[in-house]
Amino acid sequence: MIANLVKKDFLLVKKTTVAFLGISVLVPLLATILMRDAAQDKRTELFIFLYMVILVEVMFVQAVATEEEKSPRATALLCAAPYSRKSYVIAKYICYLIFYGTCIAIYSIIAAIYPGLGFLNITEVLTVFLVGTILYGVYIPVAIKYGITKARLVFATAILLVSLGPTLIAKVFNSNIDFVLSLMRNISSLNIPIILGVAGVGVFLVSMIISFGIFEKKEL
């Protein structure tokens, strides 16, 4: 039954599939060109993939929300029978996992074809997964409790932070940069993926549990 709910969300956005694919392909290519100078000194794949995931994620959830708003009683009918409220929430989170896996696949195909784009390593994949999960994990409970209009602020804030993040971090940690670098060196490269993976899964599960509680109490 959960599979049918997942299928429902993707069917709702089938009209914008071409747009999703276009954004998924264009963002890495354009970002590579724009960040060419920076790429000579350091890896930029992490930031390129992060922008790609966030932009496509925004398009996906907003497209689904827009279609669901056209039939406000559809959710109530779905949860009346034969689908439980918990199944409805689980389907939303499974959609995110499928969506994220698709982004990795598309990025990898582009990296294999376009020589200017490097492949992602496991740390970069898990870092973006954690950031994307935090974003999605905040959006879904807010959308369930307060509605789509207020939930859109989550993505507006996220895009602003991603755009200004590097500059803000540099200013905040400028005086303590030596301490930060020392701390990062003390964390082994083996532990970083484990920490990121556990954190990502933890945020995912906590957000899902919170959404269960909110949706169970919500009047449809």
Disulfide bonds with the S-S distance in Angstrom:
none
